[in-house]
Amino acid sequence: MFVDFKNAEDANLALATIHGHAFDAKHTFKVNRFSDIEKYAELDETYVEPELEDYTPRVWFLVPSSLHLF
């Protein structure tokens, strides 16, 4: 979606307000300036496999919901 604003101040306010705003439980708004499109068009698309981290087991404790810890 593209949105035009009357001036740069309004555009900056909208960007600061909307970017990162939760849309629902699983989705978040991401906002880019139109001038940033070229930056994304020139991204290197070469796949680089991520480094594997050593597995560290974690201990999880289940606390009954009737137990209030304050």
Protein Blocks (a to p, Z undefined) as FASTA:
>chain_A
ZZddfblklmmmmmmmmnopafblmbccddddfklmmmmmmpcfbdcddddddddddddd
dddfklccZZ
